[in-house]
């Protein structure tokens, strides 16, 4: 079984598709699930797949979710099955999530006569822009199937391979992607000063961006904000009329979010006055903090500990990463867990970087923990 999981993961790794463009990915997943005997259901989004495995015996409906989109990154990982799509890469492990989830479907199918309840497999698009879960929910996924619980996982290149780590309650932060646009008069590179200079304004903003989250903590972890892209319409001798800053804000509670956004707006007022430019703040997309339900989380940890012993642990403090699996958790009791997949080497490759890699031997643990948890939850 693990050979199929790895083969499928590599298949998807070679053919990455970004958010809401995962058409070939969806087609391949549909074919694999149909071959396994699952019943394909209406997918509420243009890309993605929904399939049901019904034991035919009374029990609960357990939803298992895997995200399917890649990132707009040029791959430099050096693996032999590298991306064949210029400027696109599975740099966060969603290819592994798909392979694992098909492995779970096969495992449960092979054991169907020993199971009860129903297993709803959801392959969700557009996690990287935290929009796919909301779209599936808005278009009727949960009303169509009424799942009793939901589980999923995320591989992590920064934790020991083969470990399972999760946490009841708050595990990951909520996120807001923001876009800040500066407008000014533009001018000659040899004559333009401080007034109206949008590039000086954005530099001033970034230098002080840390103040937006300074002192804003939850359970000893500070909220976080960072910039991922800056662009303008200038040149070496042209001070542009416009500059745009794209970044993200990570917070743990509604109150912390409002405080941080208020500080960001106040900072922009200061920048506008200091440089005589006009700024606009747009919140592009976002998701809520990820909150695991304690009872489902206990089941995940019990199953994991029975399989891997003390390699299954509770996360000490929440992390400032985000995932729109959180949207399902606001409506259904469930648990998201981290599957350690650190590859051998001196330093783990960062998620969302061109060199991202994982240890594929960890994927079998993911299959076993998801399948074991799902079967137990369905029988409750």
C-alpha positions in Angstrom: 0.0 0.0 0.0 2.8 2.5 0.9 4.2 2.0 -2.6 1.0 3.3 -4.1 0.9 6.2 -1.7 4.4 7.3 -2.7 3.8 6.7 -6.4 0.7 8.8 -6.3 2.4 11.6 -4.3 5.1 11.7 -6.9 2.6 11.8 -9.7 1.0 14.9 -8.2 4.4 16.4 -7.4 5.3 16.3 -11.1 2.0 18.0 -12.0 1.3 20.8 -9.6 -1.8 23.0 -10.1 -2.4 26.2 -8.1 -5.6 27.2 -6.3 -8.9 26.7 -8.1 -7.0 25.4 -11.2 -6.6 21.8 -10.0 -8.4 20.2 -12.9 -6.0 17.4 -13.9 -5.5 16.7 -10.2 -9.2 16.3 -9.6 -9.6 14.1 -12.6 -6.8 11.7 -11.5 -8.2 11.6 -7.9 -11.7 10.8 -9.2 -10.4 7.9 -11.3 -8.4 6.4 -8.4 -11.4 6.6 -6.0 -13.8 5.2 -8.6 -11.4 2.3 -9.1 -11.4 1.6 -5.4 -15.2 1.4 -5.4 -16.1 4.7 -3.8 -19.2 6.6 -4.9 -18.3 10.0 -6.3 -20.6 12.7 -5.0 -21.4 16.2 -6.2 -18.4 18.5 -5.7 -19.6 21.9 -4.6 -16.6 23.6 -6.2 -15.4 23.5 -9.8 -12.2 21.7 -8.8 -11.9 19.2 -6.0 -13.4 15.8 -5.4 -16.0 14.4 -2.9 -16.5 10.6 -2.6 -18.3 8.3 -0.1 -17.4 4.9 1.2 -20.5 3.4 2.9 -20.1 0.3 5.0 -23.8 -0.4 4.8 -24.0 -0.7 8.6 -25.2 1.8 11.2 -22.7 4.3 12.4 -21.5 7.8 12.2 -20.3 9.8 9.1 -16.7 10.7 9.3 -15.3 13.3 7.0 -11.6 13.0 5.9 -10.1 16.1 4.2 -7.0 16.6 2.1 -6.0 19.8 0.4 -4.8 19.6 -3.2 -3.4 22.9 -4.5 0.3 23.8 -5.1 2.1 27.1 -4.9 3.5 29.6 -7.5 7.1 28.7 -6.7 9.9 27.5 -9.0 11.2 24.2 -7.7 14.9 23.8 -6.6 14.5 20.7 -4.4 16.7 18.4 -6.5 14.3 15.4 -6.3 14.1 13.2 -9.3 10.4 13.7 -9.6 10.5 17.5 -9.6 7.7 19.7 -10.9 7.3 19.7 -14.7 5.3 22.9 -14.6 7.4 26.1 -14.8 6.8 28.3 -11.8 4.6 25.9 -9.9 5.5 23.5 -7.1 4.0 21.4 -4.3 6.1 23.3 -1.7 3.9 22.5 1.3 3.1 18.8 1.1 -0.4 18.7 -0.4 0.8 16.1 -2.9 1.6 13.9 0.1 -1.8 14.6 1.7 -3.5 13.4 -1.5 -1.4 10.2 -1.6 -2.0 9.5 2.0 -5.8 10.0 1.7 -6.1 7.7 -1.3 -4.1 5.2 0.9 -6.7 5.7 3.6 -9.5 5.0 1.2 -7.8 1.8 0.1 -7.2 0.7 3.7 -10.8 1.2 4.7 -12.1 -0.4 1.5 -10.0 -3.5 2.2 -11.5 -3.6 5.7 -15.1 -2.7 4.8 -16.7 -5.8 6.2 -15.2 -5.0 9.6 -16.4 -1.4 9.6 -19.6 0.5 10.4 -20.8 4.0 9.4 -19.8 6.1 6.4 -16.5 7.8 5.3 -16.7 11.0 3.4 -13.5 11.8 1.5 -13.1 15.5 0.6 -10.3 16.7 -1.6 -10.4 20.4 -1.2 -9.1 23.0 -3.6 -7.5 26.4 -2.8 -6.1 25.9 0.7 -3.1 28.1 -0.1 -5.4 31.1 -0.5 -7.6 29.8 2.4 -10.7 30.0 0.2 -11.5 26.4 -0.8 -13.1 25.3 2.5 -15.4 28.4 2.7 -16.5 27.8 -0.9 -17.3 24.1 -0.3 -19.3 25.0 2.8 -21.1 27.9 1.1 -22.1 25.6 -1.8 -23.7 22.9 0.4 -21.0 20.3 1.2 -22.1 19.9 4.9 -25.8 20.1 4.2 -25.4 17.4 1.6 -23.7 14.9 3.9 -24.1 16.0 7.6 -20.7 14.6 8.8 -20.5 13.9 12.5 -16.8 14.5 12.8 -13.8 15.6 10.6 -10.1 14.7 10.6 -7.1 15.6 8.6 -3.3 16.0 8.7 -0.5 18.2 7.5 3.0 16.9 6.9 5.7 19.0 8.6 9.3 19.1 7.4 10.4 20.7 10.7 9.5 17.8 13.0 11.0 14.4 13.4 9.9 11.9 10.7 7.1 9.6 11.7 5.9 11.6 14.7 2.3 12.7 15.3 1.7 16.0 17.1 -1.6 17.7 17.8 -3.3 19.7 20.5 -6.8 20.0 21.9 -8.3 23.5 21.5 -6.2 26.2 19.8 -3.4 24.8 17.6 -2.8 27.2 14.8 -3.5 30.9 14.2 -6.0 32.6 12.1 -4.7 34.5 9.1 -5.5 37.6 7.1 -3.9 38.2 3.7 -3.6 42.0 3.1 -2.7 44.2 0.2 -1.5 47.7 0.8 -1.4 50.1 -2.1 0.4 53.5 -2.0 -0.3 56.2 -4.5 1.8 59.3 -5.2 2.6 61.7 -8.1 5.7 59.8 -9.3 8.7 61.7 -10.7 12.3 61.8 -11.9 14.8 59.7 -10.1 17.3 62.5 -10.0 14.9 65.0 -8.6 12.3 63.2 -6.4 12.6 63.6 -2.7 10.6 62.4 0.3 7.3 64.0 -0.5 5.1 61.7 -2.6 7.7 59.0 -2.8 5.8 55.7 -2.6 8.9 53.5 -2.4 10.2 55.4 0.6 6.7 55.1 2.2 6.6 51.4 1.8 10.1 51.1 3.2 9.0 53.1 6.2 6.0 50.8 6.6 8.0 47.6 6.5 10.6 48.9 9.0 7.8 49.6 11.5 5.6 46.6 10.7 6.7 44.7 13.8 4.9 47.3 16.0 1.5 46.0 14.7 1.9 42.8 16.7 4.3 43.9 19.4 3.1 42.6 22.8 0.1 40.8 21.3 0.4 37.3 22.7 -1.7 34.3 23.5 -0.4 31.4 25.6 3.1 32.9 25.4 3.2 33.1 21.6 3.3 36.5 19.9 1.1 37.2 16.9 2.9 37.5 13.6 2.9 39.6 10.5 5.2 39.5 7.5 5.5 40.8 3.9 5.8 38.4 1.0 5.8 40.6 -2.1 6.5 44.2 -3.1 6.1 45.6 -6.5 5.8 48.9 -8.4 5.7 50.5 -11.9 9.0 52.2 -11.5 12.5 51.8 -13.0 16.1 52.8 -12.1 15.5 56.5 -12.9 11.7 56.6 -12.3 10.1 57.0 -8.9 6.7 55.2 -9.5 3.3 56.6 -8.9 2.2 53.3 -7.2 3.7 50.6 -5.0 2.0 47.6 -3.6 2.8 45.5 -0.5 1.4 42.1 0.0 1.6 40.3 3.4 -0.2 38.3 6.0 -1.3 38.8 9.6 -1.5 35.8 12.0 -3.6 36.2 15.2 -5.1 33.8 17.8 -8.4 35.5 19.0 -10.9 38.0 17.6 -9.7 40.6 20.0 -6.1 40.2 19.0 -7.1 40.4 15.4 -9.0 43.6 15.8 -6.2 45.2 17.8 -3.6 44.3 15.2 -5.7 45.5 12.3 -6.4 48.7 14.2 -2.6 49.2 14.7 -2.0 48.6 11.0 -4.5 51.2 10.0 -3.0 53.7 12.4 0.5 53.0 11.0 -0.8 53.7 7.5 -2.2 57.0 8.6 1.2 57.9 10.0 2.9 56.8 6.7 0.5 58.9 4.6 1.2 62.0 6.7 5.0 61.5 6.8 5.4 61.0 3.0 2.3 62.8 1.7 1.0 59.7 -0.1 -2.3 57.9 -0.2 -2.6 54.3 1.1 -5.3 51.8 0.7 -5.6 48.6 2.9 -7.5 45.6 1.4 -8.1 42.3 3.3 -7.9 39.8 0.4 -8.7 36.5 2.1 -8.4 34.9 5.5 -9.4 32.1 7.9 -10.2 31.7 11.5 -7.9 30.1 14.2 -7.7 26.3 14.1 -9.5 24.8 17.2 -9.4 21.1 17.7 -12.3 19.4 19.6 -10.8 17.7 22.7 -12.7 14.3 22.4 -11.8 13.8 18.7 -8.2 14.9 19.5 -8.0 12.3 22.3 -9.1 9.6 19.8 -6.4 10.7 17.3 -3.7 10.6 20.0 -5.0 7.2 21.4 -4.8 5.7 17.9 -1.4 7.2 17.2 0.1 6.1 20.5 -1.1 2.6 19.9 0.8 2.6 16.6 3.9 4.7 17.3 4.1 5.0 21.1 5.8 8.1 22.5 6.3 9.5 19.0 2.7 10.7 19.4 2.7 13.9 21.5 0.8 17.0 22.4 2.0 20.3 21.0 3.1 22.6 23.8 2.1 26.0 22.4 0.1 27.1 19.4 1.9 28.0 16.1 1.5 31.1 13.9 0.7 29.1 10.8 -2.8 28.8 9.4 -5.0 26.4 7.4 -8.6 26.7 6.3 -9.3 23.2 7.7 -10.2 25.5 10.6 -13.4 26.5 8.8 -14.7 22.9 9.0 -13.8 22.8 12.7 -16.1 25.7 13.5 -19.0 23.6 12.3 -18.0 20.0 13.0 -16.1 18.5 15.9 -12.7 17.3 14.6 -9.0 17.2 14.8 -6.1 18.3 12.6 -2.7 16.8 13.4 0.9 17.3 12.2 2.7 14.4 10.7 6.5 14.8 11.1 8.3 14.2 7.8 11.7 15.8 8.3 14.1 14.5 5.6 17.6 13.5 6.6 20.2 16.3 6.4 21.6 19.2 8.4 18.6 21.5 8.4 15.0 20.9 7.5 13.8 22.6 4.3 11.2 25.3 4.9 7.6 25.0 3.8 6.8 27.4 0.9 10.5 27.4 -0.2 11.9 26.2 -3.5 13.9 23.5 -1.7 11.0 22.0 0.2 11.4 18.2 0.6 9.9 15.5 2.9 10.8 12.0 4.1 8.3 9.8 2.3 8.7 6.9 4.7 6.5 8.9 7.2 3.5 8.7 4.9 2.6 5.2 6.1 2.1 6.5 9.6 -0.3 9.1 8.3 -2.4 6.5 6.5 -2.6 4.3 9.6 -3.5 7.0 12.0 -6.2 8.5 9.8 -7.7 5.1 8.9 -7.6 3.9 12.5 -9.1 7.1 13.8 -11.8 7.2 11.2 -12.9 3.6 11.8 -13.1 4.3 15.6 -15.1 7.5 15.2 -17.5 5.9 12.8 -18.2 3.1 15.2 -18.9 5.4 18.2 
